[in-house]
Amino acid sequence: MINSEAIAEVERSAKPLSLWQQVGEDIRCVFERDPAARTRFEIMTTYPGVHAILLYRMGNRLWRRGWRYLPRLISYIGRIWTSIDIHPGATIGRRFFIDHGAGVVIGETAEVGEDVTLYHGVTLGGVSWNKGKRHPTLGDRVVVGAGAKILGPIEIGEQARVGANSVVITPVPAGKTVVGIPGKVVKSSSSMTDGIHEIDLNHHLIPDPVADAIGCLLERIRLLEQEVGVHGCIPGGEAADDECNRCDAKLVCEPPHPETREVD
């Protein structure tokens, strides 16, 4: 038997939402993604991300009708008021949430899907002065961590996660997690929460591919030194008995020294 509520939801989604319906969804989604949210009045009066998306949606409707200066003026007022810069020409889907908000920049040709969450300091920027598509596209349910920069006309797949302070310049497949500078895919998000609004905030558990690579190099060096019978030491570390005792934070030993080398 077909669920009547599901049919009603499909019918509602098929009809264009009014401005206030869109803003109402943007306000309701805050309760689902921010445990600090208490009342609708608090959200409407103290959340800069909500103020910014309200002004964006007003400006975007004018922009799509051919207006240019007034939408840019609305965007400028929003930037002064909220420290969030959203170009009115950007395309942003339903239930968009910017947590904290300060320093977020979204370019003119950026496209953002539904149920997307951005944290403060995020940039959806371009890498070209040429007109046309020059900003990224974010799929549905993407989460972008604080300070991340996504640059160029690249696509971030649905349910992907971008780690804090990452710089992403290549496409990211759906359901993947990307971290680092430049951003690299480190694992699938399949083990994370699957609900639309159940966002995994355990950013400290994201692997560090750079640290892993350095660790592999250090281990390789240790094995090679062991193979050739050379005993090195790490600057600032504690030298073993059979290693050079002249190590400090600025020097790296070059053992074995001539005076200690065994003579055949």
N, C-alpha and C positions, 0 to 999 in steps of 0.2 A: 504494500500500500504506500502511495506517494505521500511524503510528509508535506502538509500544507504550509508549514513555516518555511521549509526549504524553497517551495514554489514562490512564496511571497518575497523571500530574500532574492531569488533570481529575478523576479519582476522589478524589485527596487533597484537592483544593480543594473538592469537594462535601461532604466530611465536616467537621464542626466540629473544629477543632484543640484539643488539650488546652493547658493553661496552659504547660507546659514546651515543647511544640512551638512555640507562639507566641514564647516567649522565645528559643528556639533560633534561630528565623528572625531575630529582632531582633538577635541577636549575630552571626550569619553575615553579615547585610547590612552590618555595620560594615566588614568587610574590603573590600567592594565600593565603599564611599563615603568611606573615610578612609585615605589612604596611610600614615598614621602608625601604624595598627593592626598589631601583630606577632603576638600569640598570643591564643587564646581566654581564657587565664588573665588576661592583661593587660586585656582588654576587660571581663571580669566583675568585676575588682577595682578598676579605675581610671577607668571611664567613667561619669560621673554620669548621662548620658542613658540608658544601659542600666539603671542602678539605678532611675531614675525610671519607666521604662516597665514594669519588672518589678513595682514596687509598684502602679502604675496598674492593670495587668492583674489583679493579685490583688484590689484594691479594686473594680474594675469588675464582676468576677464576683459579688462579694457584693452590690453595688449592684443588679444585675439580678435578684437573688433577693429583693429587698425590704429588705435591710439598709440602714441609713442612717448611724448613728453610727460603727460600726467602719470602713467604707470612708473616711469623712471623717478619721478618726484616722490611718489608713494614709497618706492623702494628705498630712496635716499632717506626719507623720514624714518622708515623702519630701521635702517642701519644706524642712524643716530640714536634712536630710542632703544634698540635691543642689542646692538653690536653684532647683528646677523645681517649679512648681505646676500639677498636672494634676487637675482635678476628676474624681472616680471615675465621674460620670455621663456624661462625654464618650464619644463613640464613635470609636475609633481602629482603623484597619485594620492589615493585616499588614505586616511589614518596615518599621516606623516607626523613624526615626533622628533623634535630636537631637544635633547636633555641638556640643561644649563645654557647652551646656546652660544656663549660668547666666542667670537672669532670664526663662526661658520661662514663660508663663502660658497655660493652655488652659481655657476656661470649660466650664460644665456641659453646655450644649446644642451644643457644637462637634462637628462631624463631620469626620473625617479619613480620606481614602481610603488605598489601599495604596501602598507604596513612596514615601511622602512624606518629605521631608527639611526639617527646621527648623534654623536656626542660633541662636546665643545672642541673648537679648533679644527674642525674638518673642512677640507677644501675640495670641491669638485671643480677643478680648473682645466684650462686649456694649455696647449703647448705650441700653438700656432697663431699667427696674426691673420691668417686667411679666413675669409668668411665661409660659412657652412658649418657642418657638424664638427665641433672642436672640443667638446666637453664629454664626460663619461655618461654611461647609461647604467643605472642600478636596477636590478631585477627586484621582484617582490620579496619582502621579508629579509632584506639585507641589513646587517648591523655594521656600522663603521665606528671604530673606537676613537677615543679622544686624540686629536692632533694628527690624524691620518690625512694624507694627501693623495687623491686619486686624479691623475692628470692625463688628458688627451681623450680622443674619441674611442675609448675602450669600453668593453661590456663587463660588468660584474654580475655573475649569474645569480639566480634565485637562491635565497637562503645562505648566501656566502657571508663570511665574516672577515672584516679587515681589522687587524690588530692595531692597537694604539701606536701612534707615531710612525706607522708604515708609510712608505711612498710607493704607490702602485702605478706602474706605467705600462703594464701588459694585461690582457684579459684574464679574468678569474673564472674558472668553471663553476657551475652551480653546485652549491652544497660544500664548497671548499673554504678553508681558512688560509689567509695570506698574511705574512708578517715580514718585517725587515725593510732595509733600504739597499737596493730596490726590493720591492715586495716579492716574496717567494711562497708558493703553496706548500704548506707543511702537513696538512692532514685533512681528512674529510670531516664534515660536520654531522655525519650520520649518528655519532654517539651522543650528540647534544640534544637538547630538548626539541621536540618536533612541533609543538604548538605554535600558532601564529604569533602569539604575544608572550610566549615563554622564552625570554631571552637569556642565554647563558652569559653571565657576567664574569666568569672565571678567567679573565684575561691573563692572570699570572700563571695559568697552567698551559698557556700556548707555548709550544716548543720554540727554541731559539736556534735556527739553522746555522747562523754565524758562529755561535758558541760551540755547536756540535762540530762544525768543520775545523775550528781551531783546536778543539780537543783531539780530533783525529790526527791532525798534523803533529801535535805534541807527542802523542803516543807513537806515531811513526818515527819521529826523531829519536825517541827513547829506544825503540827497537833497533834502529840503525846504529846508534851509538853502542848499544850492547853487542851488536853483531861484529863491529870492528874493534871492540875493546877500548873505546873512548868513553871516559866518564865526564859528562858535563854537569853543570848545575844551573839552576834557575836563579836569575837575579833576585836578591832579597830572600831566597830560600835558605834552608839549612843544608849545608854540604855534608855528604856522607864521609865516612872515615877515609875512603879510598879516593876521594875527590879533592880538588884544589881547595885550600882553605882561605883564598884571597877574595872570595865572592862577597859582594855587597850589592846594594840596590842599583848601582850604576855599572858594574862590571860583569862580564860573562867570562868564565874561565876558559882557557884553551889547553886543558890537560890532554894527555899526560905531558908534564914538563920534561925537558931534556935531562934534568938532574934526577928525575924519578923513573926515567925509562929504563927498563931492564936491558942489560947487554947480553947478547947471545954468547 
